Amino acid sequence: MKVYTVRHGQVSHNALRKYCTVDEDLNELGIRQAEELREKM
């Protein structure tokens, strides 16, 4: 059995190195990261 741990893609606050407790959408890089992960999985 294989277990994978995946962190969410980048959001705007990550890029600014700021912590945020509010859910926010992925930015353009985060969307690309999610798409690349989908292809690999």
mmCIF entry with sequence, helices, sheets and N, C-alpha, C, O atoms, coordinates in Angstrom:
data_MODEL
# 
_entry.id   MODEL 
# 
_entity.id                         1 
_entity.type                       polymer 
_entity.pdbx_number_of_molecules   1 
# 
_entity_poly.entity_id                      1 
_entity_poly.type                           'polypeptide(L)' 
_entity_poly.nstd_linkage                   no 
_entity_poly.nstd_monomer                   no 
_entity_poly.pdbx_seq_one_letter_code       MKVYTVRHGQVSHNALRKYCTVDEDLNELGIRQAEELREKM 
_entity_poly.pdbx_seq_one_letter_code_can   MKVYTVRHGQVSHNALRKYCTVDEDLNELGIRQAEELREKM 
_entity_poly.pdbx_strand_id                 A 
# 
loop_
_entity_poly_seq.entity_id 
_entity_poly_seq.num 
_entity_poly_seq.mon_id 
_entity_poly_seq.hetero 
1 1  MET n 
1 2  LYS n 
1 3  VAL n 
1 4  TYR n 
1 5  THR n 
1 6  VAL n 
1 7  ARG n 
1 8  HIS n 
1 9  GLY n 
1 10 GLN n 
1 11 VAL n 
1 12 SER n 
1 13 HIS n 
1 14 ASN n 
1 15 ALA n 
1 16 LEU n 
1 17 ARG n 
1 18 LYS n 
1 19 TYR n 
1 20 CYS n 
1 21 THR n 
1 22 VAL n 
1 23 ASP n 
1 24 GLU n 
1 25 ASP n 
1 26 LEU n 
1 27 ASN n 
1 28 GLU n 
1 29 LEU n 
1 30 GLY n 
1 31 ILE n 
1 32 ARG n 
1 33 GLN n 
1 34 ALA n 
1 35 GLU n 
1 36 GLU n 
1 37 LEU n 
1 38 ARG n 
1 39 GLU n 
1 40 LYS n 
1 41 MET n 
# 
_struct_asym.id          A 
_struct_asym.entity_id   1 
# 
loop_
_struct_conf.conf_type_id 
_struct_conf.id 
_struct_conf.pdbx_PDB_helix_id 
_struct_conf.beg_label_comp_id 
_struct_conf.beg_label_asym_id 
_struct_conf.beg_label_seq_id 
_struct_conf.pdbx_beg_PDB_ins_code 
_struct_conf.end_label_comp_id 
_struct_conf.end_label_asym_id 
_struct_conf.end_label_seq_id 
_struct_conf.pdbx_end_PDB_ins_code 
_struct_conf.beg_auth_comp_id 
_struct_conf.beg_auth_asym_id 
_struct_conf.beg_auth_seq_id 
_struct_conf.end_auth_comp_id 
_struct_conf.end_auth_asym_id 
_struct_conf.end_auth_seq_id 
_struct_conf.pdbx_PDB_helix_class 
_struct_conf.details 
_struct_conf.pdbx_PDB_helix_length 
HELX_P HELX_P1 AA1 SER A 12 ? ALA A 15 ? SER A 12 ALA A 15 1 ? 4  
HELX_P HELX_P2 AA2 GLU A 28 ? LYS A 40 ? GLU A 28 LYS A 40 1 ? 13 
# 
_struct_conf_type.id          HELX_P 
_struct_conf_type.criteria    ? 
_struct_conf_type.reference   ? 
# 
loop_
_atom_site.group_PDB 
_atom_site.id 
_atom_site.type_symbol 
_atom_site.label_atom_id 
_atom_site.label_alt_id 
_atom_site.label_comp_id 
_atom_site.label_asym_id 
_atom_site.label_entity_id 
_atom_site.label_seq_id 
_atom_site.pdbx_PDB_ins_code 
_atom_site.Cartn_x 
_atom_site.Cartn_y 
_atom_site.Cartn_z 
_atom_site.occupancy 
_atom_site.B_iso_or_equiv 
_atom_site.pdbx_formal_charge 
_atom_site.auth_seq_id 
_atom_site.auth_comp_id 
_atom_site.auth_asym_id 
_atom_site.auth_atom_id 
_atom_site.pdbx_PDB_model_num 
ATOM 1   N N  . MET A 1 1  ? 0.845   -1.175 0.000   1.00 0.00 ? 1  MET A N  1 
ATOM 2   C CA . MET A 1 1  ? 0.000   0.000  0.000   1.00 0.00 ? 1  MET A CA 1 
ATOM 3   C C  . MET A 1 1  ? 0.893   1.242  0.000   1.00 0.00 ? 1  MET A C  1 
ATOM 4   O O  . MET A 1 1  ? 1.886   1.305  0.725   1.00 0.00 ? 1  MET A O  1 
ATOM 5   N N  . LYS A 1 2  ? 0.533   2.209  -0.807  1.00 0.00 ? 2  LYS A N  1 
ATOM 6   C CA . LYS A 1 2  ? 1.254   3.475  -0.845  1.00 0.00 ? 2  LYS A CA 1 
ATOM 7   C C  . LYS A 1 2  ? 0.370   4.570  -0.259  1.00 0.00 ? 2  LYS A C  1 
ATOM 8   O O  . LYS A 1 2  ? -0.834  4.620  -0.510  1.00 0.00 ? 2  LYS A O  1 
ATOM 9   N N  . VAL A 1 3  ? 0.984   5.433  0.515   1.00 0.00 ? 3  VAL A N  1 
ATOM 10  C CA . VAL A 1 3  ? 0.282   6.569  1.111   1.00 0.00 ? 3  VAL A CA 1 
ATOM 11  C C  . VAL A 1 3  ? 0.996   7.839  0.665   1.00 0.00 ? 3  VAL A C  1 
ATOM 12  O O  . VAL A 1 3  ? 2.214   7.955  0.799   1.00 0.00 ? 3  VAL A O  1 
ATOM 13  N N  . TYR A 1 4  ? 0.247   8.769  0.145   1.00 0.00 ? 4  TYR A N  1 
ATOM 14  C CA . TYR A 1 4  ? 0.813   10.044 -0.310  1.00 0.00 ? 4  TYR A CA 1 
ATOM 15  C C  . TYR A 1 4  ? 0.294   11.168 0.564   1.00 0.00 ? 4  TYR A C  1 
ATOM 16  O O  . TYR A 1 4  ? -0.883  11.194 0.923   1.00 0.00 ? 4  TYR A O  1 
ATOM 17  N N  . THR A 1 5  ? 1.162   12.082 0.898   1.00 0.00 ? 5  THR A N  1 
ATOM 18  C CA . THR A 1 5  ? 0.770   13.287 1.613   1.00 0.00 ? 5  THR A CA 1 
ATOM 19  C C  . THR A 1 5  ? 0.944   14.447 0.649   1.00 0.00 ? 5  THR A C  1 
ATOM 20  O O  . THR A 1 5  ? 2.024   14.651 0.095   1.00 0.00 ? 5  THR A O  1 
ATOM 21  N N  . VAL A 1 6  ? -0.120  15.201 0.455   1.00 0.00 ? 6  VAL A N  1 
ATOM 22  C CA . VAL A 1 6  ? -0.097  16.305 -0.492  1.00 0.00 ? 6  VAL A CA 1 
ATOM 23  C C  . VAL A 1 6  ? -0.578  17.563 0.198   1.00 0.00 ? 6  VAL A C  1 
ATOM 24  O O  . VAL A 1 6  ? -1.622  17.568 0.851   1.00 0.00 ? 6  VAL A O  1 
ATOM 25  N N  . ARG A 1 7  ? 0.176   18.612 0.054   1.00 0.00 ? 7  ARG A N  1 
ATOM 26  C CA . ARG A 1 7  ? -0.209  19.912 0.597   1.00 0.00 ? 7  ARG A CA 1 
ATOM 27  C C  . ARG A 1 7  ? -0.917  20.676 -0.509  1.00 0.00 ? 7  ARG A C  1 
ATOM 28  O O  . ARG A 1 7  ? -0.660  20.448 -1.691  1.00 0.00 ? 7  ARG A O  1 
ATOM 29  N N  . HIS A 1 8  ? -1.799  21.572 -0.132  1.00 0.00 ? 8  HIS A N  1 
ATOM 30  C CA . HIS A 1 8  ? -2.516  22.365 -1.125  1.00 0.00 ? 8  HIS A CA 1 
ATOM 31  C C  . HIS A 1 8  ? -1.555  23.194 -1.960  1.00 0.00 ? 8  HIS A C  1 
ATOM 32  O O  . HIS A 1 8  ? -0.431  23.469 -1.538  1.00 0.00 ? 8  HIS A O  1 
ATOM 33  N N  . GLY A 1 9  ? -1.994  23.585 -3.134  1.00 0.00 ? 9  GLY A N  1 
ATOM 34  C CA . GLY A 1 9  ? -1.185  24.446 -3.998  1.00 0.00 ? 9  GLY A CA 1 
ATOM 35  C C  . GLY A 1 9  ? -1.108  25.855 -3.428  1.00 0.00 ? 9  GLY A C  1 
ATOM 36  O O  . GLY A 1 9  ? -1.732  26.172 -2.415  1.00 0.00 ? 9  GLY A O  1 
ATOM 37  N N  . GLN A 1 10 ? -0.348  26.669 -4.087  1.00 0.00 ? 10 GLN A N  1 
ATOM 38  C CA . GLN A 1 10 ? -0.091  28.021 -3.581  1.00 0.00 ? 10 GLN A CA 1 
ATOM 39  C C  . GLN A 1 10 ? -1.334  28.912 -3.651  1.00 0.00 ? 10 GLN A C  1 
ATOM 40  O O  . GLN A 1 10 ? -2.085  28.887 -4.626  1.00 0.00 ? 10 GLN A O  1 
ATOM 41  N N  . VAL A 1 11 ? -1.525  29.695 -2.595  1.00 0.00 ? 11 VAL A N  1 
ATOM 42  C CA . VAL A 1 11 ? -2.547  30.744 -2.549  1.00 0.00 ? 11 VAL A CA 1 
ATOM 43  C C  . VAL A 1 11 ? -1.815  32.071 -2.375  1.00 0.00 ? 11 VAL A C  1 
ATOM 44  O O  . VAL A 1 11 ? -0.628  32.085 -2.049  1.00 0.00 ? 11 VAL A O  1 
ATOM 45  N N  . SER A 1 12 ? -2.492  33.156 -2.584  1.00 0.00 ? 12 SER A N  1 
ATOM 46  C CA . SER A 1 12 ? -1.847  34.466 -2.578  1.00 0.00 ? 12 SER A CA 1 
ATOM 47  C C  . SER A 1 12 ? -1.098  34.766 -1.284  1.00 0.00 ? 12 SER A C  1 
ATOM 48  O O  . SER A 1 12 ? -0.003  35.325 -1.328  1.00 0.00 ? 12 SER A O  1 
ATOM 49  N N  . HIS A 1 13 ? -1.663  34.407 -0.136  1.00 0.00 ? 13 HIS A N  1 
ATOM 50  C CA . HIS A 1 13 ? -0.982  34.684 1.129   1.00 0.00 ? 13 HIS A CA 1 
ATOM 51  C C  . HIS A 1 13 ? 0.311   33.886 1.263   1.00 0.00 ? 13 HIS A C  1 
ATOM 52  O O  . HIS A 1 13 ? 1.270   34.366 1.867   1.00 0.00 ? 13 HIS A O  1 
ATOM 53  N N  . ASN A 1 14 ? 0.351   32.664 0.705   1.00 0.00 ? 14 ASN A N  1 
ATOM 54  C CA . ASN A 1 14 ? 1.596   31.876 0.724   1.00 0.00 ? 14 ASN A CA 1 
ATOM 55  C C  . ASN A 1 14 ? 2.690   32.612 -0.019  1.00 0.00 ? 14 ASN A C  1 
ATOM 56  O O  . ASN A 1 14 ? 3.826   32.683 0.450   1.00 0.00 ? 14 ASN A O  1 
ATOM 57  N N  . ALA A 1 15 ? 2.355   33.159 -1.174  1.00 0.00 ? 15 ALA A N  1 
ATOM 58  C CA . ALA A 1 15 ? 3.348   33.856 -1.994  1.00 0.00 ? 15 ALA A CA 1 
ATOM 59  C C  . ALA A 1 15 ? 3.917   35.069 -1.254  1.00 0.00 ? 15 ALA A C  1 
ATOM 60  O O  . ALA A 1 15 ? 5.076   35.435 -1.451  1.00 0.00 ? 15 ALA A O  1 
ATOM 61  N N  . LEU A 1 16 ? 3.095   35.687 -0.403  1.00 0.00 ? 16 LEU A N  1 
ATOM 62  C CA . LEU A 1 16 ? 3.535   36.847 0.361   1.00 0.00 ? 16 LEU A CA 1 
ATOM 63  C C  . LEU A 1 16 ? 4.158   36.460 1.703   1.00 0.00 ? 16 LEU A C  1 
ATOM 64  O O  . LEU A 1 16 ? 4.578   37.318 2.479   1.00 0.00 ? 16 LEU A O  1 
ATOM 65  N N  . ARG A 1 17 ? 4.209   35.140 1.960   1.00 0.00 ? 17 ARG A N  1 
ATOM 66  C CA . ARG A 1 17 ? 4.722   34.604 3.220   1.00 0.00 ? 17 ARG A CA 1 
ATOM 67  C C  . ARG A 1 17 ? 3.937   35.136 4.419   1.00 0.00 ? 17 ARG A C  1 
ATOM 68  O O  . ARG A 1 17 ? 4.511   35.463 5.458   1.00 0.00 ? 17 ARG A O  1 
ATOM 69  N N  . LYS A 1 18 ? 2.616   35.217 4.255   1.00 0.00 ? 18 LYS A N  1 
ATOM 70  C CA . LYS A 1 18 ? 1.737   35.658 5.335   1.00 0.00 ? 18 LYS A CA 1 
ATOM 71  C C  . LYS A 1 18 ? 0.781   34.527 5.679   1.00 0.00 ? 18 LYS A C  1 
ATOM 72  O O  . LYS A 1 18 ? 0.319   33.794 4.804   1.00 0.00 ? 18 LYS A O  1 
ATOM 73  N N  . TYR A 1 19 ? 0.493   34.398 6.973   1.00 0.00 ? 19 TYR A N  1 
ATOM 74  C CA . TYR A 1 19 ? -0.434  33.387 7.453   1.00 0.00 ? 19 TYR A CA 1 
ATOM 75  C C  . TYR A 1 19 ? -1.850  33.936 7.386   1.00 0.00 ? 19 TYR A C  1 
ATOM 76  O O  . TYR A 1 19 ? -2.093  35.088 7.747   1.00 0.00 ? 19 TYR A O  1 
ATOM 77  N N  . CYS A 1 20 ? -2.771  33.124 6.933   1.00 0.00 ? 20 CYS A N  1 
ATOM 78  C CA . CYS A 1 20 ? -4.164  33.557 6.821   1.00 0.00 ? 20 CYS A CA 1 
ATOM 79  C C  . CYS A 1 20 ? -5.066  32.410 7.257   1.00 0.00 ? 20 CYS A C  1 
ATOM 80  O O  . CYS A 1 20 ? -4.843  31.264 6.867   1.00 0.00 ? 20 CYS A O  1 
ATOM 81  N N  . THR A 1 21 ? -6.076  32.706 8.058   1.00 0.00 ? 21 THR A N  1 
ATOM 82  C CA . THR A 1 21 ? -6.988  31.661 8.539   1.00 0.00 ? 21 THR A CA 1 
ATOM 83  C C  . THR A 1 21 ? -8.248  31.558 7.688   1.00 0.00 ? 21 THR A C  1 
ATOM 84  O O  . THR A 1 21 ? -9.094  30.700 7.939   1.00 0.00 ? 21 THR A O  1 
ATOM 85  N N  . VAL A 1 22 ? -8.378  32.407 6.703   1.00 0.00 ? 22 VAL A N  1 
ATOM 86  C CA . VAL A 1 22 ? -9.559  32.401 5.837   1.00 0.00 ? 22 VAL A CA 1 
ATOM 87  C C  . VAL A 1 22 ? -9.263  31.549 4.609   1.00 0.00 ? 22 VAL A C  1 
ATOM 88  O O  . VAL A 1 22 ? -8.187  31.654 4.021   1.00 0.00 ? 22 VAL A O  1 
ATOM 89  N N  . ASP A 1 23 ? -10.217 30.707 4.222   1.00 0.00 ? 23 ASP A N  1 
ATOM 90  C CA . ASP A 1 23 ? -10.036 29.921 3.001   1.00 0.00 ? 23 ASP A CA 1 
ATOM 91  C C  . ASP A 1 23 ? -9.958  30.858 1.806   1.00 0.00 ? 23 ASP A C  1 
ATOM 92  O O  . ASP A 1 23 ? -10.718 31.821 1.706   1.00 0.00 ? 23 ASP A O  1 
ATOM 93  N N  . GLU A 1 24 ? -9.044  30.570 0.915   1.00 0.00 ? 24 GLU A N  1 
ATOM 94  C CA . GLU A 1 24 ? -8.954  31.369 -0.299  1.00 0.00 ? 24 GLU A CA 1 
ATOM 95  C C  . GLU A 1 24 ? -8.650  30.457 -1.478  1.00 0.00 ? 24 GLU A C  1 
ATOM 96  O O  . GLU A 1 24 ? -8.133  29.354 -1.301  1.00 0.00 ? 24 GLU A O  1 
ATOM 97  N N  . ASP A 1 25 ? -8.966  30.914 -2.658  1.00 0.00 ? 25 ASP A N  1 
ATOM 98  C CA . ASP A 1 25 ? -8.757  30.135 -3.866  1.00 0.00 ? 25 ASP A CA 1 
ATOM 99  C C  . ASP A 1 25 ? -7.278  30.072 -4.223  1.00 0.00 ? 25 ASP A C  1 
ATOM 100 O O  . ASP A 1 25 ? -6.491  30.935 -3.835  1.00 0.00 ? 25 ASP A O  1 
ATOM 101 N N  . LEU A 1 26 ? -6.920  29.039 -4.965  1.00 0.00 ? 26 LEU A N  1 
ATOM 102 C CA . LEU A 1 26 ? -5.562  28.923 -5.471  1.00 0.00 ? 26 LEU A CA 1 
ATOM 103 C C  . LEU A 1 26 ? -5.270  30.057 -6.438  1.00 0.00 ? 26 LEU A C  1 
ATOM 104 O O  . LEU A 1 26 ? -6.153  30.508 -7.167  1.00 0.00 ? 26 LEU A O  1 
ATOM 105 N N  . ASN A 1 27 ? -4.020  30.515 -6.439  1.00 0.00 ? 27 ASN A N  1 
ATOM 106 C CA . ASN A 1 27 ? -3.633  31.506 -7.442  1.00 0.00 ? 27 ASN A CA 1 
ATOM 107 C C  . ASN A 1 27 ? -3.212  30.752 -8.709  1.00 0.00 ? 27 ASN A C  1 
ATOM 108 O O  . ASN A 1 27 ? -3.352  29.530 -8.766  1.00 0.00 ? 27 ASN A O  1 
ATOM 109 N N  . GLU A 1 28 ? -2.706  31.447 -9.713  1.00 0.00 ? 28 GLU A N  1 
ATOM 110 C CA . GLU A 1 28 ? -2.363  30.795 -10.977 1.00 0.00 ? 28 GLU A CA 1 
ATOM 111 C C  . GLU A 1 28 ? -1.322  29.690 -10.797 1.00 0.00 ? 28 GLU A C  1 
ATOM 112 O O  . GLU A 1 28 ? -1.437  28.623 -11.400 1.00 0.00 ? 28 GLU A O  1 
ATOM 113 N N  . LEU A 1 29 ? -0.315  29.944 -9.975  1.00 0.00 ? 29 LEU A N  1 
ATOM 114 C CA . LEU A 1 29 ? 0.701   28.923 -9.728  1.00 0.00 ? 29 LEU A CA 1 
ATOM 115 C C  . LEU A 1 29 ? 0.080   27.722 -9.024  1.00 0.00 ? 29 LEU A C  1 
ATOM 116 O O  . LEU A 1 29 ? 0.385   26.579 -9.362  1.00 0.00 ? 29 LEU A O  1 
ATOM 117 N N  . GLY A 1 30 ? -0.776  27.970 -8.061  1.00 0.00 ? 30 GLY A N  1 
ATOM 118 C CA . GLY A 1 30 ? -1.428  26.884 -7.330  1.00 0.00 ? 30 GLY A CA 1 
ATOM 119 C C  . GLY A 1 30 ? -2.277  26.017 -8.238  1.00 0.00 ? 30 GLY A C  1 
ATOM 120 O O  . GLY A 1 30 ? -2.320  24.798 -8.069  1.00 0.00 ? 30 GLY A O  1 
ATOM 121 N N  . ILE A 1 31 ? -2.947  26.623 -9.191  1.00 0.00 ? 31 ILE A N  1 
ATOM 122 C CA . ILE A 1 31 ? -3.750  25.864 -10.150 1.00 0.00 ? 31 ILE A CA 1 
ATOM 123 C C  . ILE A 1 31 ? -2.845  24.984 -11.012 1.00 0.00 ? 31 ILE A C  1 
ATOM 124 O O  . ILE A 1 31 ? -3.152  23.817 -11.251 1.00 0.00 ? 31 ILE A O  1 
ATOM 125 N N  . ARG A 1 32 ? -1.733  25.546 -11.476 1.00 0.00 ? 32 ARG A N  1 
ATOM 126 C CA . ARG A 1 32 ? -0.781  24.753 -12.280 1.00 0.00 ? 32 ARG A CA 1 
ATOM 127 C C  . ARG A 1 32 ? -0.217  23.597 -11.456 1.00 0.00 ? 32 ARG A C  1 
ATOM 128 O O  . ARG A 1 32 ? -0.051  22.489 -11.967 1.00 0.00 ? 32 ARG A O  1 
ATOM 129 N N  . GLN A 1 33 ? 0.076   23.856 -10.181 1.00 0.00 ? 33 GLN A N  1 
ATOM 130 C CA . GLN A 1 33 ? 0.606   22.805 -9.311  1.00 0.00 ? 33 GLN A CA 1 
ATOM 131 C C  . GLN A 1 33 ? -0.413  21.668 -9.170  1.00 0.00 ? 33 GLN A C  1 
ATOM 132 O O  . GLN A 1 33 ? -0.044  20.495 -9.216  1.00 0.00 ? 33 GLN A O  1 
ATOM 133 N N  . ALA A 1 34 ? -1.674  22.011 -9.001  1.00 0.00 ? 34 ALA A N  1 
ATOM 134 C CA . ALA A 1 34 ? -2.723  21.002 -8.860  1.00 0.00 ? 34 ALA A CA 1 
ATOM 135 C C  . ALA A 1 34 ? -2.881  20.201 -10.152 1.00 0.00 ? 34 ALA A C  1 
ATOM 136 O O  . ALA A 1 34 ? -3.067  18.985 -10.112 1.00 0.00 ? 34 ALA A O  1 
ATOM 137 N N  . GLU A 1 35 ? -2.807  20.874 -11.283 1.00 0.00 ? 35 GLU A N  1 
ATOM 138 C CA . GLU A 1 35 ? -2.933  20.180 -12.564 1.00 0.00 ? 35 GLU A CA 1 
ATOM 139 C C  . GLU A 1 35 ? -1.763  19.220 -12.794 1.00 0.00 ? 35 GLU A C  1 
ATOM 140 O O  . GLU A 1 35 ? -1.956  18.106 -13.280 1.00 0.00 ? 35 GLU A O  1 
ATOM 141 N N  . GLU A 1 36 ? -0.552  19.655 -12.444 1.00 0.00 ? 36 GLU A N  1 
ATOM 142 C CA . GLU A 1 36 ? 0.622   18.788 -12.589 1.00 0.00 ? 36 GLU A CA 1 
ATOM 143 C C  . GLU A 1 36 ? 0.516   17.571 -11.683 1.00 0.00 ? 36 GLU A C  1 
ATOM 144 O O  . GLU A 1 36 ? 0.865   16.462 -12.088 1.00 0.00 ? 36 GLU A O  1 
ATOM 145 N N  . LEU A 1 37 ? 0.038   17.769 -10.462 1.00 0.00 ? 37 LEU A N  1 
ATOM 146 C CA . LEU A 1 37 ? -0.127  16.664 -9.533  1.00 0.00 ? 37 LEU A CA 1 
ATOM 147 C C  . LEU A 1 37 ? -1.168  15.676 -10.053 1.00 0.00 ? 37 LEU A C  1 
ATOM 148 O O  . LEU A 1 37 ? -0.983  14.463 -9.952  1.00 0.00 ? 37 LEU A O  1 
ATOM 149 N N  . ARG A 1 38 ? -2.251  16.191 -10.605 1.00 0.00 ? 38 ARG A N  1 
ATOM 150 C CA . ARG A 1 38 ? -3.298  15.332 -11.164 1.00 0.00 ? 38 ARG A CA 1 
ATOM 151 C C  . ARG A 1 38 ? -2.713  14.425 -12.243 1.00 0.00 ? 38 ARG A C  1 
ATOM 152 O O  . ARG A 1 38 ? -3.033  13.237 -12.290 1.00 0.00 ? 38 ARG A O  1 
ATOM 153 N N  . GLU A 1 39 ? -1.873  14.962 -13.097 1.00 0.00 ? 39 GLU A N  1 
ATOM 154 C CA . GLU A 1 39 ? -1.269  14.167 -14.160 1.00 0.00 ? 39 GLU A CA 1 
ATOM 155 C C  . GLU A 1 39 ? -0.335  13.097 -13.609 1.00 0.00 ? 39 GLU A C  1 
ATOM 156 O O  . GLU A 1 39 ? -0.266  11.992 -14.148 1.00 0.00 ? 39 GLU A O  1 
ATOM 157 N N  . LYS A 1 40 ? 0.381   13.421 -12.540 1.00 0.00 ? 40 LYS A N  1 
ATOM 158 C CA . LYS A 1 40 ? 1.316   12.452 -11.955 1.00 0.00 ? 40 LYS A CA 1 
ATOM 159 C C  . LYS A 1 40 ? 0.616   11.345 -11.188 1.00 0.00 ? 40 LYS A C  1 
ATOM 160 O O  . LYS A 1 40 ? 1.100   10.214 -11.130 1.00 0.00 ? 40 LYS A O  1 
ATOM 161 N N  . MET A 1 41 ? -0.515  11.673 -10.606 1.00 0.00 ? 41 MET A N  1 
ATOM 162 C CA . MET A 1 41 ? -1.236  10.682 -9.809  1.00 0.00 ? 41 MET A CA 1 
ATOM 163 C C  . MET A 1 41 ? -1.995  9.750  -10.722 1.00 0.00 ? 41 MET A C  1 
ATOM 164 O O  . MET A 1 41 ? -2.672  8.837  -10.248 1.00 0.00 ? 41 MET A O  1 
# 
